[in-house]
Amino acid sequence: MLETLRNMFKIQEIRKGLIFTLLMLIVVRLGSLLPIPGIDSQKLGQFMTSLGSSGAFNFFDAMTGGSFERMSVFALSITPYITSSIIMQLMTIAIPKLEEMQRDGEEGRKKIAEITRYVTVGLSLGESIAMAIGFGRSGYLTSFDFWTVIVIVAALTAGSAFLMWIGEQITTYGVGNGISIVLVINIMSSIPADIVNLFNQYVVGKKIAPAALAALIIIGVIIVTVVLVVILQDAERRIPVQYSKKTVGRKQYGGQSTHIPLKVNTAGVIPVIFASSLLQFPVVIATMLGKGNGTGVGSQILRGLNSNNWCNPSQPIYSIGFVVYIVLIIFFAYFYTSITFNPLEVSNNMKKQGGFIPGIRPGKTTTDYLNNILRYIIFVGAVGLVIVAAIPIFFNGVAGAKVSFGGTSLIIIVGVVLETIKQIESKMQVRYYKGFLND
């Protein structure tokens, strides 16, 4: 990996791509500082302070790189695009026409990408209207009138669409997946402040021994979590596949051995995002409506759904929400994998091409074998996700460490970094082969 980082600056094409990517990311961060006209910043600041007690808000603000807290033109960030991509992925399974497009190769993928853009703009428009009207009714606008709402809706929608365009430009002219890189730079922008807050809370002003111990624990937790994420992202189960030889005339073709790489974390970070969103959405809505501060059953349930109350030794009853969170992660890991990987389809394709798993008969036996392996892998991956996601939550609850990033953020960061490095290595290999052929 270090060799790749050293050599990539020697290749002009990759160097230009890195410079272009860096310039686009500078634009992203500058845009996150541009306020939307018509927002009453003083009243909005008070609202954000009250909303800051929500674990869902912390994660969403980290996803937007602080843009939502400042209510800048990039306040929606690329979350509408991520949502629309997930929707399109699910719809591809449910709608035969979209499934046919996906199988049409590059041309079909372009059509799906175009539809995804339209869905993104639609979601951005809907979210912008809801936010503008909601803020207006709550008194967070300088004046609640038609033109002010139009300006806010236009700014938020255009900001989200512009970020989507930047992501696509990075993918085309830069390095890596542009959308993922924009998301990562937003998440990483809040990490330095969080690290400083941790050290101010547990190290600064303390005696040497406790301060050193606290610093070692903080560094150790971060390193262990990152190592676990790297292992989880790279781990895979390779199922051997043998293709039988075919005789054409006097020559034999095929007969090669290969494998099916099944990633241990087959669903990626999607189960954690789904579980977090499902639990935290009612908390955010209740906070925006000024509810959830009472002593009734509903308020108690909302406190149990708030991740900031989990693993708190003084209030163990609220950790029931943490147990529900773990169950949801495992459920969504199985659910999402079941719609993105079809063992029956893989088995049929292998059979058509003359392939088989050594020791396993083609057909239904192969399908059952793949299903059994997949169930085991999904469970291992889901447990890994739970451990990574639970470490920051545990320390937040037990030690009162309040940070905006967590296991989910680290999974996204490490996954995108590893994938980007793999793409750079692939470009370097292609360049090497081209040079070899030209010689």
C-alpha positions as CSV (number, residue, x, y, z in Angstrom):
1,M,0.0,0.0,0.0
2,L,2.8,2.4,0.9
3,E,4.5,1.6,-2.4
4,T,1.3,2.4,-4.2
5,L,1.1,5.8,-2.5
6,R,4.7,6.6,-3.5
7,N,4.4,5.5,-7.1
8,M,1.1,7.0,-7.9
9,F,2.6,10.6,-7.9
10,K,5.0,9.5,-10.6
11,I,2.3,8.8,-13.1
12,Q,1.0,11.9,-14.8
13,E,-2.6,10.6,-15.4
14,I,-3.0,9.6,-11.7
15,R,-1.3,12.8,-10.5
16,K,-3.8,14.9,-12.6
17,G,-6.7,12.9,-11.2
18,L,-5.5,13.5,-7.6
19,I,-5.1,17.2,-8.2
20,F,-8.6,17.4,-9.8
21,T,-10.1,15.4,-6.9
22,L,-8.4,17.7,-4.3
23,L,-9.7,20.9,-6.1
24,M,-13.3,19.5,-6.1
25,L,-13.1,18.6,-2.4
26,I,-12.0,22.1,-1.7
27,V,-15.1,23.4,-3.5
28,V,-17.2,21.0,-1.4
29,R,-15.8,22.2,1.9
30,L,-16.1,25.9,0.9
31,G,-19.7,25.3,-0.1
32,S,-20.4,23.8,3.3
33,L,-19.6,27.3,4.8
34,L,-22.0,29.3,2.6
35,P,-25.2,30.1,4.5
36,I,-28.7,30.0,3.0
37,P,-30.4,33.4,2.6
38,G,-33.5,33.8,4.8
39,I,-32.4,31.7,7.8
40,D,-32.4,33.3,11.2
41,S,-29.0,32.1,12.4
42,Q,-29.5,33.0,16.0
43,K,-32.7,31.1,16.5
44,L,-31.5,28.3,14.3
45,G,-28.4,28.0,16.5
46,Q,-30.6,27.6,19.6
47,F,-32.6,24.9,17.8
48,M,-29.5,23.0,16.8
49,T,-28.3,23.1,20.4
50,S,-31.5,21.4,21.5
51,L,-31.4,19.0,18.6
52,G,-27.7,18.1,19.4
53,S,-28.8,15.8,22.1
54,S,-30.1,13.4,19.5
55,G,-27.7,10.6,18.4
56,A,-29.3,10.7,15.0
57,F,-28.5,14.3,14.6
58,N,-24.9,13.7,15.4
59,F,-24.6,11.1,12.7
60,F,-26.5,13.1,10.1
61,D,-24.4,16.2,10.8
62,A,-21.2,14.1,10.4
63,M,-22.6,12.8,7.1
64,T,-23.1,16.4,5.9
65,G,-19.7,17.6,7.2
66,G,-21.4,20.1,9.6
67,S,-23.4,21.7,6.7
68,F,-26.7,20.8,8.3
69,E,-25.7,22.4,11.6
70,R,-24.7,25.6,9.8
71,M,-27.6,25.2,7.4
72,S,-25.4,25.9,4.4
73,V,-26.3,25.4,0.7
74,F,-24.9,21.8,1.1
75,A,-27.1,21.1,4.1
76,L,-28.7,18.0,2.4
77,S,-25.2,16.9,1.2
78,I,-25.4,13.7,-0.9
79,T,-27.8,11.9,1.3
80,P,-30.6,12.2,-1.2
81,Y,-28.4,10.6,-3.8
82,I,-27.5,7.7,-1.4
83,T,-31.1,7.2,-0.6
84,S,-32.1,7.2,-4.3
85,S,-29.4,4.7,-5.1
86,I,-30.7,2.4,-2.4
87,I,-34.2,2.8,-3.7
88,M,-33.2,2.1,-7.3
89,Q,-31.3,-1.0,-6.1
90,L,-34.4,-2.3,-4.3
91,M,-36.6,-1.4,-7.2
92,T,-34.4,-3.3,-9.6
93,I,-35.3,-6.5,-7.8
94,A,-39.1,-5.6,-7.8
95,I,-39.5,-4.2,-11.3
96,P,-38.6,-6.5,-14.2
97,K,-38.1,-3.5,-16.6
98,L,-35.3,-2.1,-14.4
99,E,-33.8,-5.6,-13.9
100,E,-33.7,-5.9,-17.7
101,M,-31.9,-2.6,-17.9
102,Q,-29.3,-3.7,-15.4
103,R,-28.6,-6.8,-17.5
104,D,-28.2,-4.7,-20.7
105,G,-24.6,-3.9,-19.8
106,E,-23.1,-0.4,-19.9
107,E,-26.1,1.1,-21.8
108,G,-28.5,-0.2,-19.2
109,R,-26.5,1.1,-16.3
110,K,-26.4,4.6,-17.9
111,K,-30.2,4.6,-18.1
112,I,-30.5,3.5,-14.4
113,A,-27.9,6.2,-13.5
114,E,-30.0,8.8,-15.3
115,I,-33.2,7.7,-13.4
116,T,-31.2,7.8,-10.2
117,R,-30.4,11.5,-10.9
118,Y,-34.0,12.4,-11.4
119,V,-35.0,10.5,-8.2
120,T,-32.2,12.4,-6.3
121,V,-33.5,15.8,-7.5
122,G,-37.1,14.7,-6.5
123,L,-36.0,13.6,-3.0
124,S,-34.0,16.8,-2.6
125,L,-36.9,18.9,-3.6
126,G,-39.3,17.1,-1.2
127,E,-36.8,17.4,1.7
128,S,-36.1,21.0,1.0
129,I,-39.8,22.0,0.9
130,A,-40.4,20.1,4.2
131,M,-37.4,21.8,5.9
132,A,-38.3,25.3,4.6
133,I,-42.0,25.1,5.7
134,G,-41.0,23.4,9.0
135,F,-38.4,26.1,9.8
136,G,-40.8,28.8,8.7
137,R,-43.6,27.6,11.1
138,S,-41.1,27.3,13.9
139,G,-39.9,30.8,13.4
140,Y,-36.4,30.0,12.2
141,L,-36.7,32.2,9.1
142,T,-36.2,35.9,8.8
143,S,-39.6,36.1,7.2
144,F,-42.0,33.3,6.5
145,D,-43.3,34.2,3.0
146,F,-43.5,32.6,-0.4
147,W,-40.3,34.0,-1.9
148,T,-38.2,33.2,1.2
149,V,-39.4,29.6,1.0
150,I,-38.6,29.4,-2.7
151,V,-35.1,30.7,-2.2
152,I,-34.4,28.2,0.6
153,V,-35.9,25.3,-1.5
154,A,-33.9,26.3,-4.6
155,A,-30.7,26.7,-2.6
156,L,-31.0,23.3,-0.9
157,T,-32.0,21.4,-4.0
158,A,-29.4,23.0,-6.2
159,G,-26.7,22.3,-3.5
160,S,-27.6,18.6,-3.4
161,A,-27.7,18.4,-7.2
162,F,-24.4,20.2,-7.5
163,L,-22.7,17.8,-5.0
164,M,-24.0,14.9,-7.1
165,W,-22.5,16.5,-10.2
166,I,-19.2,17.0,-8.4
167,G,-19.2,13.3,-7.3
168,E,-19.8,12.2,-10.9
169,Q,-17.0,14.5,-12.2
170,I,-14.6,13.0,-9.6
171,T,-15.5,9.5,-10.8
172,T,-14.9,10.5,-14.4
173,Y,-11.8,12.8,-14.2
174,G,-10.4,12.1,-10.7
175,V,-9.6,9.0,-8.7
176,G,-12.0,6.6,-7.0
177,N,-15.8,6.8,-6.6
178,G,-16.7,10.5,-6.4
179,I,-19.9,10.1,-4.4
180,S,-18.1,8.0,-1.8
181,I,-15.1,10.4,-1.6
182,V,-17.4,13.4,-1.1
183,L,-19.1,11.5,1.7
184,V,-15.8,10.6,3.3
185,I,-14.4,14.1,3.2
186,N,-17.6,15.3,5.0
187,I,-17.2,12.7,7.7
188,M,-13.5,13.3,8.2
189,S,-14.0,17.1,8.5
190,S,-15.5,16.6,12.0
191,I,-13.0,14.0,13.3
192,P,-10.2,16.5,14.3
193,A,-12.6,18.5,16.4
194,D,-13.9,15.3,18.0
195,I,-10.3,14.2,18.8
196,V,-9.5,17.6,20.4
197,N,-12.7,17.4,22.5
198,L,-11.8,13.9,23.7
199,F,-8.3,15.0,24.8
200,N,-9.7,18.2,26.4
201,Q,-12.2,16.1,28.3
202,Y,-10.0,13.3,29.5
203,V,-6.3,14.5,29.2
204,V,-6.0,18.2,29.5
205,G,-5.8,19.4,33.1
206,K,-5.5,15.9,34.6
207,K,-2.6,14.5,36.5
208,I,0.2,12.8,34.4
209,A,-0.7,9.2,35.2
210,P,-4.5,9.4,34.6
211,A,-3.9,11.7,31.6
212,A,-1.4,9.2,30.0
213,L,-3.8,6.3,30.7
214,A,-6.7,8.1,29.2
215,A,-4.7,9.1,26.1
216,L,-3.5,5.4,25.6
217,I,-7.1,4.2,25.9
218,I,-8.4,6.7,23.4
219,I,-5.6,5.9,20.9
220,G,-6.0,2.1,21.6
221,V,-9.8,2.2,21.0
222,I,-9.3,4.1,17.7
223,I,-6.6,1.7,16.5
224,V,-8.4,-1.4,17.4
225,T,-11.6,-0.2,15.8
226,V,-9.8,0.7,12.5
227,V,-8.0,-2.7,12.5
228,L,-11.4,-4.5,13.0
229,V,-12.9,-2.5,10.2
230,V,-10.0,-3.3,7.8
231,I,-10.3,-7.0,8.6
232,L,-14.1,-6.9,8.2
233,Q,-13.9,-5.1,4.8
234,D,-11.2,-7.3,3.3
235,A,-12.3,-10.7,4.7
236,E,-13.9,-13.0,2.1
237,R,-14.8,-16.7,1.7
238,R,-13.5,-18.1,-1.6
239,I,-15.6,-20.9,-3.0
240,P,-13.6,-22.9,-5.6
241,V,-15.2,-23.4,-9.0
242,Q,-14.0,-25.8,-11.7
243,Y,-15.0,-25.5,-15.3
244,S,-15.1,-28.6,-17.4
245,K,-13.2,-28.9,-20.7
246,K,-15.0,-28.6,-24.0
247,T,-13.8,-30.3,-27.2
248,V,-14.2,-28.3,-30.4
249,G,-12.7,-30.3,-33.3
250,R,-9.3,-31.5,-32.2
251,K,-8.8,-28.8,-29.6
252,Q,-10.0,-28.6,-26.0
253,Y,-11.1,-25.4,-24.4
254,G,-11.8,-24.4,-20.8
255,G,-11.0,-26.5,-17.8
256,Q,-9.7,-23.6,-15.7
257,S,-10.1,-23.3,-12.0
258,T,-11.4,-20.1,-10.4
259,H,-13.4,-19.1,-7.3
260,I,-16.5,-17.1,-6.2
261,P,-15.4,-14.4,-3.7
262,L,-18.0,-14.0,-1.1
263,K,-17.2,-11.0,1.2
264,V,-17.8,-11.6,4.9
265,N,-19.4,-8.1,5.1
266,T,-21.6,-8.7,2.2
267,A,-24.0,-5.8,2.9
268,G,-21.3,-3.2,3.7
269,V,-22.5,-0.4,6.0
270,I,-26.1,-0.5,4.8
271,P,-27.5,-2.6,7.8
272,V,-26.0,-0.1,10.3
273,I,-27.4,2.9,8.4
274,F,-30.9,1.3,8.1
275,A,-30.9,0.3,11.8
276,S,-29.7,3.7,12.9
277,S,-32.2,5.6,10.7
278,L,-35.2,3.4,11.8
279,L,-34.5,4.0,15.5
280,Q,-33.4,7.6,15.4
281,F,-36.0,9.0,13.0
282,P,-38.8,9.2,15.6
283,V,-36.3,10.9,18.0
284,V,-35.4,13.6,15.5
285,I,-39.1,14.2,14.6
286,A,-40.1,14.4,18.3
287,T,-37.2,16.8,19.0
288,M,-38.2,19.1,16.1
289,L,-41.8,19.1,17.4
290,G,-40.5,19.9,21.0
291,K,-41.8,16.5,22.3
292,G,-40.1,13.7,24.3
293,N,-39.0,15.7,27.4
294,G,-41.9,14.5,29.6
295,T,-42.2,11.6,32.0
296,G,-44.8,9.6,30.1
297,V,-44.4,6.2,28.4
298,G,-43.9,7.8,25.0
299,S,-41.1,10.0,26.3
300,Q,-39.4,7.0,28.0
301,I,-39.6,5.0,24.7
302,L,-38.0,8.0,22.8
303,R,-35.2,8.1,25.3
304,G,-34.6,4.4,24.8
305,L,-34.4,5.0,21.1
306,N,-31.8,7.7,21.5
307,S,-28.3,6.2,21.1
308,N,-26.8,8.8,23.6
309,N,-28.7,7.0,26.4
310,W,-27.4,3.5,25.6
311,C,-24.9,1.7,27.8
312,N,-25.4,4.3,30.6
313,P,-24.8,2.5,34.0
314,S,-27.0,5.0,35.8
315,Q,-29.9,4.3,33.5
316,P,-29.6,0.6,32.3
317,I,-33.3,0.4,31.2
318,Y,-32.6,2.6,28.1
319,S,-30.0,0.0,26.9
320,I,-33.0,-2.0,25.7
321,G,-32.9,0.2,22.6
322,F,-29.3,-0.9,22.1
323,V,-30.4,-4.6,22.1
324,V,-33.1,-3.7,19.5
325,Y,-30.4,-1.9,17.5
326,I,-28.2,-5.1,17.4
327,V,-31.2,-7.2,16.3
328,L,-32.0,-4.7,13.5
329,I,-28.4,-4.8,12.2
330,I,-28.4,-8.6,12.0
331,F,-31.9,-8.5,10.3
332,F,-30.9,-5.9,7.7
333,A,-27.7,-7.8,7.0
334,Y,-29.7,-10.9,6.0
335,F,-32.4,-8.8,4.3
336,Y,-30.1,-6.7,2.1
337,T,-27.8,-9.6,1.1
338,S,-30.9,-11.7,0.1
339,I,-31.9,-9.1,-2.4
340,T,-28.4,-8.4,-3.8
341,F,-27.0,-11.9,-4.0
342,N,-29.1,-14.7,-5.5
343,P,-27.6,-18.2,-5.0
344,L,-30.1,-19.8,-7.5
345,E,-29.0,-17.4,-10.2
346,V,-25.3,-18.0,-9.5
347,S,-25.9,-21.7,-9.6
348,N,-27.8,-21.6,-12.9
349,N,-25.1,-19.5,-14.5
350,M,-22.4,-21.9,-13.4
351,K,-24.4,-24.8,-14.8
352,K,-24.9,-23.1,-18.1
353,Q,-21.2,-22.4,-18.5
354,G,-20.1,-25.9,-17.4
355,G,-18.9,-24.9,-14.0
356,F,-19.3,-26.8,-10.7
357,I,-18.0,-26.7,-7.1
358,P,-15.7,-29.6,-6.5
359,G,-17.6,-32.3,-4.5
360,I,-21.0,-30.6,-5.0
361,R,-23.5,-31.6,-7.7
362,P,-24.7,-28.9,-10.1
363,G,-28.3,-27.6,-9.7
364,K,-30.3,-27.6,-6.5
365,T,-27.4,-29.1,-4.4
366,T,-25.2,-26.2,-5.4
367,T,-27.9,-23.7,-4.6
368,D,-28.4,-25.3,-1.1
369,Y,-24.6,-25.3,-0.6
370,L,-24.3,-21.6,-1.5
371,N,-27.3,-20.7,0.8
372,N,-25.7,-22.5,3.7
373,I,-22.4,-20.8,3.2
374,L,-24.1,-17.5,2.7
375,R,-26.1,-17.7,6.0
376,Y,-22.9,-18.5,7.9
377,I,-21.0,-15.6,6.3
378,I,-23.8,-13.1,6.8
379,F,-24.0,-13.9,10.5
380,V,-20.2,-13.5,10.9
381,G,-20.3,-10.2,9.0
382,A,-23.3,-9.0,11.0
383,V,-21.5,-9.8,14.3
384,G,-18.5,-7.9,13.0
385,L,-20.6,-4.9,12.2
386,V,-22.3,-5.0,15.6
387,I,-18.8,-5.1,17.3
388,V,-17.5,-2.1,15.3
389,A,-20.7,-0.1,15.7
390,A,-21.0,-1.0,19.5
391,I,-17.4,0.1,20.5
392,P,-18.0,3.9,20.2
393,I,-21.6,3.5,21.7
394,F,-20.2,1.6,24.7
395,F,-17.6,4.2,25.5
396,N,-20.0,7.1,24.9
397,G,-22.4,5.5,27.4
398,V,-19.9,4.4,30.0
399,A,-17.4,7.2,29.8
400,G,-19.6,10.0,28.5
401,A,-17.4,10.5,25.5
402,K,-19.5,12.5,23.0
403,V,-18.2,12.3,19.4
404,S,-20.0,12.8,16.1
405,F,-18.2,9.9,14.4
406,G,-18.6,6.2,15.3
407,G,-18.3,2.7,14.0
408,T,-20.5,3.5,11.0
409,S,-18.3,6.5,10.0
410,L,-15.1,4.4,10.3
411,I,-16.5,1.6,8.2
412,I,-17.3,4.2,5.4
413,I,-13.9,5.9,5.6
414,V,-11.9,2.7,5.7
415,G,-14.0,1.0,2.9
416,V,-13.7,4.0,0.6
417,V,-9.9,4.5,1.2
418,L,-9.3,0.8,0.5
419,E,-11.4,0.8,-2.6
420,T,-9.7,4.0,-3.9
421,I,-6.3,2.5,-3.4
422,K,-7.4,-0.6,-5.3
423,Q,-8.6,1.5,-8.2
424,I,-5.3,3.4,-8.3
425,E,-3.4,0.1,-8.3
426,S,-5.5,-1.1,-11.1
427,K,-4.8,2.1,-13.2
428,M,-1.1,1.6,-12.5
429,Q,-1.2,-2.0,-13.7
430,V,-3.1,-1.0,-16.8
431,R,-0.4,1.6,-17.6
432,Y,2.3,-0.9,-17.0
433,Y,0.7,-3.4,-19.4
434,K,0.2,-0.7,-22.0
435,G,3.9,0.3,-21.8
436,F,4.9,-3.3,-22.1
437,L,2.8,-3.8,-25.2
438,N,4.1,-0.6,-26.8
439,D,7.7,-1.8,-26.2
